[in-house]
Amino acid sequence: MTLQLRAINKSFGKRQILDHLDLDVANGECVALLGASGCGKSTALRLIAGLDQPDQGSIRINGAEMVDVPAEQRRVGMVFQSYALFPHLTVRQNLKFGAWFAGRRARPSEFDRVVDMLGIGQLLNRRPGALSGGEKQRVAIGRALLSAPRLILADEPLAALDAPRKAEIMPYFERLRDEAGVPILYVSHSASEVARLATTVVALDEGRVIRQGPAAEVLGDPSVLPTGARDAGAVLTARIAAQRQRDGRVVGGRVVNEVAPKDRDIAMVFQNYALYPHMTVEGNMGFSMRLAGVPKKERRAKVLEAAKILQLEPLLDRKPKALSGGQRQRVAIGR
């Protein structure tokens, strides 16, 4: 799948929002649009989705011109900042609406795969009013995926969430990038979000591209960041000199940014714990092993071993909100 924008112009009244915008997104990429409010990021997404029309220019998906194609025929999945879930429908019904709107029926195996990837199986019979912000956003991602999109457009999807909810939802966006096989165009003000997710960054200012390239290059330039030097920083690219595989063999290194996060054999312990609030302590501790494909019986044995070392055995059935800060951090270390 390829997306190509050429010489896109868009004005509202006398104000020009996009000025000869050129943009390319290739299959497997997560391209981030970064810039201050009003620079044209969300407008570009709305034009690609067919929710607005450009004044001039070309929008092509897989080489086919899209400017005159209705939104429902473009096979583009949208993830909004406001979730845009139907409050009178259950989570299951909201998820299935994506496939229905696209004129298709999701296969049971496909539905189950998306539900499992996003960890929302226990939410299927609830309505949006009974969900947290992070849970609502995961449902919105699932709905977009079940529409079988050729491209996913994410319009500041974490902007309405507080820091713990952002930490909760970010791993699911990483899984979406690494496992769904769908290119992503991601809009954000946040350099830290972009550094974590994007393969390519396009910096906009007053509707024009002022810089584009790998995240490590663009995010090190204070002149193109929304908040200037405050958000600038170094994105480090590392090389593993050697690694020990599961059979005990030590093999040569790999370029880290060519390896999916779940395959890097690197464990993180965060300041804010980054636990999943809907999971028990046992579920949180076993989650990274689950991502790595460790069998359930082996996962449980390892969790019990770690829980004994960290004195967490009485807490395995509790959820993070019932724990103290120190207990949460012990769970994070155990994971």
Secondary structure, 3 states (H helix, E strand, C coil): CCEEEEEEEEEECCEEEEEEEEEEECCCCEEEEECCCCCCHHHHHHHHHCCCCCCEEEEEECCEECCCCCHHHCCEEEEECCCCCCCCCCHHHHHHHHHHHCCCCCCHHHHHHHHHHHCCHHHCCCCHHHCCHHHHHHHHHHHHHCCCCCEEEEECCCCCCCHHHHHHHHHHHHHHHHHCCCCEEEEECCHHHHHHHCCEEEEEECCEEEEEEEHHHHCCCHHHCCCHHHHCCCCCCCECCEEECCCCCEEECCEHHHCCHHHCCCCCCCCCCCCCCCCCHHHHHHHHHHHCCCCHHHHHHHHHHHHHHCCCHHHCCCCHHHCCHHHHHHHHHHC
